[in-house]
């Protein structure tokens, strides 16, 4: 009669635990690799001084935001991830400088969309021809740039982000600026 040894079962359990850890590390490396690849072409250094008209009709320049950190948020109305971020951006705009750039071609449709979604208070530039997107090398949305009060790009990210992550980056950008100006 064959008898199963209990020693054969234990290594199989240990092997499956280790395999789970290896799989988790592989997934983490893939996710990090994708994030690095998505951000590779985004610009760094001094932010270009964009001059444009907002959907409100007001003229705006990035230089107008000097002296405080700015979240420059690129989005698209049909972007599902951008729709997930709407409440995050609205919350941030209550306490931080936020300027959004949307690639859209019909201003009235965009205004109606923003009214419907409750985001009409966002300071928004409509980038019809994609010129601002090209200046910042934006190829996917949502894309975030955190620009310090001196006009330097401190952080950049493509994809979903958390409210706390964006708040922390804005805080760091403000701290970095105050450290350099001492």
LINHUZI-V314304 format. One record per residue. N is the residue number from 1. SS is DSSP state (H for helix, E for strand, L for the rest). PSI is psi in degrees with one decimal (* if undefined). OMEGA is omega in degrees with one decimal (none if undefined). Layout:
n={N/N}
ss={SS/SS}
psi={PSI/PSI}
omega={OMEGA/OMEGA}
//
This chain:
n={1/2/3/4/5/6/7/8/9/10/11/12/13/14/15/16/17/18/19/20/21/22/23/24/25/26/27/28/29/30/31/32/33/34/35/36/37/38/39/40/41/42/43/44/45/46/47/48/49/50/51/52/53/54/55/56/57/58/59/60/61/62/63/64/65/66/67/68/69/70/71/72/73/74/75/76/77/78/79/80/81/82/83/84/85/86/87/88/89/90/91/92/93/94/95/96/97/98/99/100/101/102/103/104/105/106/107/108/109/110/111/112/113/114/115/116/117/118/119/120/121/122/123/124/125/126/127/128/129/130/131/132/133/134/135/136/137/138/139/140/141/142/143/144/145/146/147/148/149/150/151/152/153/154/155/156/157/158/159/160/161/162/163/164/165/166/167/168/169/170/171/172/173/174/175/176/177/178/179/180/181/182}
ss={L/L/L/L/L/H/H/H/H/H/H/H/H/H/H/H/H/H/H/H/H/H/H/H/H/H/H/H/H/H/H/H/H/H/H/H/H/H/H/L/L/L/L/L/E/E/L/L/L/L/E/E/E/E/L/L/L/L/E/E/E/H/H/H/H/L/L/L/L/E/E/E/E/E/E/L/L/L/L/H/H/H/H/H/H/H/H/H/H/H/H/H/H/H/H/L/E/E/E/E/E/E/L/L/L/L/H/H/H/H/H/H/H/H/H/H/H/L/L/L/L/L/L/E/E/E/L/L/L/L/H/H/H/H/H/L/L/L/L/L/L/L/E/E/E/E/E/L/L/L/L/E/E/E/E/E/E/E/L/L/L/L/H/H/H/H/H/H/H/H/H/H/H/H/H/H/H/H/H/H/L/L}
psi={136.9/138.4/132.6/135.2/136.9/-19.9/-23.9/-28.6/-40.2/-47.3/-32.9/-40.5/-44.0/-39.6/-41.0/-34.4/-45.4/-38.4/-37.8/-41.6/-43.1/-44.7/-42.4/-43.4/-39.5/-45.4/-44.2/-43.7/-39.1/-46.4/-46.7/-39.2/-41.8/-42.5/-44.0/-43.2/-42.0/-32.1/-6.1/-37.5/-5.2/144.8/158.9/176.1/-142.8/134.7/137.2/142.5/95.1/135.0/121.5/172.5/133.0/167.8/-20.8/-9.8/-9.1/141.5/143.1/148.1/149.3/-30.8/-22.7/-21.0/7.0/144.4/-13.3/152.8/148.4/134.9/115.4/113.6/118.7/130.4/173.0/134.4/-35.1/3.8/117.3/-43.6/-34.7/-37.5/-36.6/-31.5/-8.8/-45.1/-34.5/-46.5/-41.5/-42.5/-42.8/-37.6/-17.2/-31.6/-4.9/159.5/124.7/132.7/126.8/148.5/122.7/136.2/106.9/159.2/-14.6/108.3/-40.7/-39.5/-39.5/-45.6/-42.6/-41.8/-46.7/-37.5/-46.8/-39.4/-5.6/26.9/20.9/-14.6/-11.7/134.0/112.0/133.6/130.1/114.3/77.0/-45.2/-1.3/16.0/-42.1/-38.5/-42.8/-39.7/-35.5/7.4/37.1/122.6/-10.3/154.2/151.7/147.8/137.9/137.0/132.0/118.6/128.9/176.4/-7.8/5.0/11.6/137.1/120.5/-34.8/151.8/144.0/145.8/135.5/-170.3/145.8/160.1/158.3/-45.0/-36.4/-43.9/-40.3/-43.3/-42.6/-40.9/-40.7/-47.0/-40.8/-37.9/-40.6/-41.4/-42.0/-45.1/-30.9/-40.3/-27.8/-2.9/*}
omega={179.3/-180.0/179.7/178.6/179.5/179.8/178.8/-177.4/-176.9/178.9/178.3/177.6/179.4/-179.8/-179.3/176.3/179.2/180.0/177.8/178.7/178.7/178.6/178.4/178.1/178.4/178.9/178.8/178.2/178.1/179.7/178.9/177.7/178.5/179.3/179.0/-179.8/179.6/-175.7/-172.6/-175.7/177.8/-175.4/176.4/177.4/-178.4/178.7/175.4/179.2/179.5/173.2/-176.4/175.6/178.6/179.8/177.4/-177.8/-179.8/175.1/-179.2/172.5/177.0/179.4/176.7/-176.7/179.7/178.6/178.8/178.6/-178.5/169.3/174.9/-170.1/177.2/-177.1/-179.6/-175.0/-178.1/-179.4/-178.5/179.7/177.6/178.8/175.7/-175.3/-173.2/-179.6/177.8/-179.3/178.2/178.2/179.6/-176.9/178.5/-174.3/-176.1/174.8/180.0/173.0/-178.3/178.8/-177.6/175.6/-179.2/-175.5/-178.7/-174.6/-179.4/176.7/178.6/178.9/179.2/178.2/-177.7/175.7/-178.6/-177.3/179.4/-178.5/-177.6/178.6/179.4/169.7/-169.8/172.2/175.2/-176.7/-173.5/-174.8/178.0/-178.2/-179.4/176.0/179.5/179.1/-178.6/178.4/179.9/-180.0/-179.7/177.9/-2.2/174.5/-177.4/168.5/171.7/-176.6/-179.1/-175.7/178.7/176.9/179.9/177.1/-179.1/-179.9/175.9/-176.1/175.4/177.2/-178.5/175.0/179.8/176.6/-178.9/177.5/178.7/177.6/179.6/178.6/176.9/177.9/178.7/179.5/177.0/178.0/-179.8/180.0/-177.9/177.1/-177.6/-176.2/178.9/none}
//
